[in-house]
Amino acid sequence: MPDIRVKICGLKTEADVAAVAATGAAYMGLVFFAKSPRHLSIEQARRLALVAPVGLAKVALTVNADDATLDAITEAMPLDMLQLHGHESPDRVAEVRARYGLPVMKAVGVADEGDLAAVFDYSLVADQILVDAKPPKNAALPGGNGLSFDWRLVAQRRWLRPWMLAGGLTPENVAEAIRLTNARQVDVSSGVESAPGVKDAGRIAAFVKAAMMDGPPILR
Ligand SMILES: O=C(O)c1ccccc1NCC(=O)[C@H](O)[C@H](O)COP(=O)(O)O
C-alpha cells in the first residue's frame, strides 16, 4: 500500500478544515492572493490555522510576497510550511527559508520538457517542489486553474527533494496520475470544489480515498 501524502489547497471555512482533517490528508493550503476566489484575509486564515488539528500541516501560499507581507502572515498564525507560487528566484527562496525558519515549497509550472530544468534548480534551495501545470498566458491566477499538464513529462522522476504533483487533479483521475508518475504527494484545489472557492466535502473525501488507493497510509 503506497504512503501517499495529500494536500488540499484553498480552504476557506472551518468546515473545510474539518472535512480535510477527517480524511487523513497531510496538508491544508491557505491562499493569500487577492485575485483568487480562495483568498483569505490574515484574520480569516488565522482562525483556520488555529482550528487545524495536530498532524494536518498548515501551508501558507503567497505569490511574489515581500518581507512585510510574509512577516504579517507568519507572525499572525502557526504555520508548517510556506508555498511560494510566483516568480520568486532561487535566491529569494533561500532568503525566505532562512528568514522564517520554515520549510519552503516552491511551485514550478510545467508545460513541456524545457520547464523541468527549473525543478532541478529550485530543488537546490527549496525543501519541496510543487510540480504544477503552467498557467495559460494572461491567466488571472498562477495556480488553481484546474488544468493538467502531460504527466508523462514527470513519469517516474526523482529529484533532490520531495515533490508534489498538482494541476487538474480530481477524484476521478488522481489514481491514474499517481500510477503513471509515481508521485508520492499530490495537491488539489479546484478538482474538489462545487464552484470556484467552494470546497465540496464529498469530493475531498473521494479524492483522498482515490489517492490512497482506497486505504490509509501505512503508519511507520
Ligand atoms: O488556488 C489558487 O487560487 C491559487 C492562487 C494563486 C496562486 C496559486 C494558487 N493555487 C496553487 C495551488 O497549490 C493549487 O492547489 C494548484 O495550483 C492546483 O490547482 P488545481 O489545478 O485547481 O487543482
The ligand as an SDF file (V2000), in Angstrom:
LIG
                    3D

 23 23  0  0  0  0  0  0  0  0999 V2000
   -5.6350   28.2220   -5.8070 O   0  0  0  0  0  0  0  0  0  0  0  0
   -5.4910   29.4270   -6.0510 C   0  0  0  0  0  0  0  0  0  0  0  0
   -6.4610   30.2020   -6.1160 O   0  0  0  0  0  0  0  0  0  0  0  0
   -4.1240   29.9560   -6.2750 C   0  0  0  0  0  0  0  0  0  0  0  0
   -3.9680   31.3220   -6.4520 C   0  0  0  0  0  0  0  0  0  0  0  0
   -2.7220   31.8560   -6.6870 C   0  0  0  0  0  0  0  0  0  0  0  0
   -1.6110   31.0380   -6.7340 C   0  0  0  0  0  0  0  0  0  0  0  0
   -1.7500   29.6760   -6.5550 C   0  0  0  0  0  0  0  0  0  0  0  0
   -2.9930   29.1220   -6.3220 C   0  0  0  0  0  0  0  0  0  0  0  0
   -3.1300   27.7520   -6.1390 N   0  0  0  0  0  0  0  0  0  0  0  0
   -1.9860   26.9120   -6.0780 C   0  0  0  0  0  0  0  0  0  0  0  0
   -2.1830   25.5070   -5.6690 C   0  0  0  0  0  0  0  0  0  0  0  0
   -1.4050   24.9820   -4.8720 O   0  0  0  0  0  0  0  0  0  0  0  0
   -3.2260   24.6780   -6.3400 C   0  0  0  0  0  0  0  0  0  0  0  0
   -3.6540   23.7020   -5.4580 O   0  0  0  0  0  0  0  0  0  0  0  0
   -2.5710   24.0220   -7.5670 C   0  0  0  0  0  0  0  0  0  0  0  0
   -2.2410   25.0130   -8.4980 O   0  0  0  0  0  0  0  0  0  0  0  0
   -3.5400   23.0250   -8.2410 C   0  0  0  0  0  0  0  0  0  0  0  0
   -4.7290   23.6610   -8.5580 O   0  0  0  0  0  0  0  0  0  0  0  0
   -5.8960   22.8750   -9.3190 P   0  0  0  0  0  0  0  0  0  0  0  0
   -5.4310   22.6410  -10.7160 O   0  0  0  0  0  0  0  0  0  0  0  0
   -7.0580   23.7840   -9.2510 O   0  0  0  0  0  0  0  0  0  0  0  0
   -6.1180   21.5990   -8.5760 O   0  0  0  0  0  0  0  0  0  0  0  0
  1  2  2  0
  2  3  1  0
  2  4  1  0
  4  5  1  0
  4  9  2  0
  5  6  2  0
  6  7  1  0
  7  8  2  0
  8  9  1  0
  9 10  1  0
 10 11  1  0
 11 12  1  0
 12 13  2  0
 12 14  1  0
 14 15  1  0
 14 16  1  0
 16 17  1  0
 16 18  1  0
 18 19  1  0
 19 20  1  0
 20 21  2  0
 20 22  1  0
 20 23  1  0
M  END
$$$$
